[in-house]
Amino acid sequence: MRILRIAFKQETAVPVLALTFASGASAALVIARIVWTGQIRYGFLVWNLFLAWLPLIFALLACEHYRNGTRPNASSDKPTLGPSKGSIVGRALARVPFLGGVRGGLRNRNWRFVGLASAWLLFFPNAPYIFTDVIHLTNRYFAHFWVDLMLILLCALTGLVLGFVSLYLMQSVVARMFGRLASWLFIAVVAGLSSFGVYLGRFVRVNSWDIVTRPVKLYHGINDWASDPFAHATSFAFPILFATFLFIAYVMLYALTHLPQVPQMATPFECKTEV
């Protein structure tokens, strides 16, 4: 499949393999719990993990379309209808592939990039959403409380990293188009929008695809919040706190991935002794 060829390219193969292992281990442990207890109480974690993979898939496809749309050999010799590439406006538009960066006007692949990027943003809240599944442990004490807590946290961490890898890929595209500062503003905006999406999913009980299947319910949920965001402490505090959590967590993970490599040191057996 094409998505497998894209995912297992040299630059993304290691994180994708690690996330595949983590997802497989998480799903196996959930299935083991179901077999052990005879209850399917936490079977939804496997579904939530699947949803957490969708942002990464959309981000990989969007980055591939962006890369193909900015290659020199992808351009056409036909004249453009917009500003010339030599003008200031033309140079600015050339940085955005879906606004005329590829000569020859808007092409189908550029609209696909917009569609994939939009789908990524729409499904991105599913990645960190699994952290809110700890609510299932707060109703009463269960006999397998600590087992269930570890299962939820393992799935939640896997989902969060899945989302952050996709966010890093999209940040790289934004940084290439608009610069590093704009890319961090993009991170802040995505954290805010995603936290609101998680709020809608947990408290209003809507899904990403409800924008198509149940738009009326989604509209009423957003309208009720917008009409009085201070009606409840949760409706105001949760999106802000969760956005802060996402932004700080991403910054820490970003910093870890940019640590300088430690120079290789000789082992004791490789050291020469002087007489």
Solvent accessible surface area in square Angstrom, and as a share of the most:
residue,aa,sasa,rsa
1,M,161,0.72
2,R,105,0.38
3,I,30,0.15
4,L,92,0.46
5,R,161,0.59
6,I,13,0.07
7,A,7,0.06
8,F,80,0.33
9,K,69,0.29
10,Q,171,0.76
11,E,114,0.51
12,T,13,0.08
13,A,20,0.15
14,V,113,0.65
15,P,45,0.29
16,V,5,0.03
17,L,100,0.50
18,A,58,0.45
19,L,9,0.04
20,T,66,0.38
21,F,155,0.65
22,A,26,0.20
23,S,15,0.09
24,G,41,0.40
25,A,35,0.27
26,S,0,0.00
27,A,23,0.18
28,A,58,0.45
29,L,87,0.43
30,V,1,0.00
31,I,97,0.49
32,A,54,0.42
33,R,10,0.04
34,I,39,0.20
35,V,118,0.68
36,W,164,0.58
37,T,35,0.21
38,G,66,0.63
39,Q,99,0.44
40,I,138,0.70
41,R,87,0.32
42,Y,1,0.00
43,G,24,0.23
44,F,59,0.25
45,L,0,0.00
46,V,56,0.32
47,W,129,0.45
48,N,17,0.09
49,L,6,0.03
50,F,103,0.43
51,L,13,0.07
52,A,0,0.00
53,W,49,0.17
54,L,30,0.15
55,P,0,0.00
56,L,1,0.00
57,I,55,0.28
58,F,43,0.18
59,A,0,0.00
60,L,8,0.04
61,L,34,0.17
62,A,0,0.00
63,C,14,0.08
64,E,17,0.08
65,H,15,0.07
66,Y,11,0.04
67,R,85,0.31
68,N,37,0.19
69,G,2,0.02
70,T,50,0.29
71,R,108,0.40
72,P,122,0.77
73,N,133,0.68
74,A,18,0.14
75,S,55,0.35
76,S,23,0.15
77,D,137,0.71
78,K,143,0.60
79,P,116,0.73
80,T,48,0.28
81,L,189,0.94
82,G,46,0.44
83,P,59,0.37
84,S,72,0.46
85,K,97,0.41
86,G,59,0.57
87,S,42,0.27
88,I,134,0.68
89,V,86,0.50
90,G,4,0.04
91,R,134,0.49
92,A,55,0.42
93,L,54,0.27
94,A,35,0.27
95,R,117,0.43
96,V,7,0.04
97,P,2,0.01
98,F,53,0.22
99,L,93,0.46
100,G,26,0.25
101,G,15,0.15
102,V,6,0.03
103,R,94,0.34
104,G,30,0.29
105,G,26,0.25
106,L,91,0.45
107,R,64,0.24
108,N,115,0.59
109,R,46,0.17
110,N,3,0.01
111,W,140,0.49
112,R,121,0.44
113,F,6,0.03
114,V,43,0.25
115,G,40,0.39
116,L,28,0.14
117,A,23,0.18
118,S,63,0.40
119,A,23,0.18
120,W,3,0.01
121,L,67,0.33
122,L,66,0.33
123,F,31,0.13
124,F,3,0.01
125,P,20,0.12
126,N,22,0.11
127,A,0,0.00
128,P,1,0.01
129,Y,35,0.13
130,I,0,0.00
131,F,46,0.19
132,T,15,0.09
133,D,2,0.01
134,V,51,0.29
135,I,74,0.38
136,H,54,0.24
137,L,13,0.07
138,T,98,0.57
139,N,119,0.61
140,R,161,0.59
141,Y,154,0.58
142,F,24,0.10
143,A,95,0.73
144,H,56,0.25
145,F,42,0.18
146,W,161,0.57
147,V,62,0.36
148,D,0,0.00
149,L,33,0.16
150,M,105,0.47
151,L,10,0.05
152,I,0,0.00
153,L,65,0.32
154,L,60,0.30
155,C,0,0.00
156,A,0,0.00
157,L,100,0.50
158,T,5,0.03
159,G,0,0.00
160,L,13,0.07
161,V,42,0.24
162,L,0,0.00
163,G,1,0.01
164,F,5,0.02
165,V,27,0.15
166,S,0,0.00
167,L,6,0.03
168,Y,93,0.35
169,L,28,0.14
170,M,9,0.04
171,Q,8,0.04
172,S,51,0.33
173,V,9,0.05
174,V,19,0.11
175,A,35,0.27
176,R,153,0.56
177,M,9,0.04
178,F,106,0.44
179,G,24,0.23
180,R,165,0.60
181,L,157,0.78
182,A,34,0.26
183,S,1,0.01
184,W,57,0.20
185,L,120,0.60
186,F,45,0.19
187,I,1,0.00
188,A,47,0.37
189,V,76,0.44
190,V,3,0.02
191,A,8,0.06
192,G,30,0.29
193,L,98,0.49
194,S,1,0.00
195,S,1,0.01
196,F,39,0.16
197,G,22,0.21
198,V,1,0.00
199,Y,20,0.08
200,L,13,0.06
201,G,11,0.11
202,R,23,0.08
203,F,92,0.38
204,V,37,0.22
205,R,131,0.48
206,V,10,0.06
207,N,67,0.34
208,S,16,0.11
209,W,85,0.30
210,D,2,0.01
211,I,86,0.43
212,V,120,0.69
213,T,88,0.51
214,R,98,0.36
215,P,66,0.41
216,V,100,0.58
217,K,75,0.32
218,L,29,0.14
219,Y,135,0.51
220,H,95,0.42
221,G,8,0.08
222,I,69,0.35
223,N,68,0.35
224,D,91,0.47
225,W,72,0.25
226,A,61,0.48
227,S,87,0.56
228,D,71,0.37
229,P,31,0.20
230,F,138,0.58
231,A,57,0.44
232,H,129,0.58
233,A,86,0.67
234,T,59,0.34
235,S,8,0.05
236,F,82,0.34
237,A,36,0.28
238,F,41,0.17
239,P,13,0.08
240,I,89,0.45
241,L,119,0.59
242,F,20,0.08
243,A,18,0.14
244,T,63,0.36
245,F,77,0.32
246,L,4,0.02
247,F,69,0.29
248,I,90,0.45
249,A,14,0.11
250,Y,4,0.02
251,V,57,0.33
252,M,116,0.52
253,L,54,0.27
254,Y,39,0.15
255,A,55,0.43
256,L,114,0.57
257,T,93,0.54
258,H,95,0.43
259,L,121,0.60
260,P,112,0.71
261,Q,173,0.77
262,V,123,0.71
263,P,106,0.67
264,Q,184,0.82
265,M,155,0.69
266,A,65,0.50
267,T,64,0.37
268,P,112,0.70
269,F,197,0.82
270,E,115,0.52
271,C,74,0.44
272,K,189,0.80
273,T,124,0.72
274,E,169,0.76
275,V,198,1.14
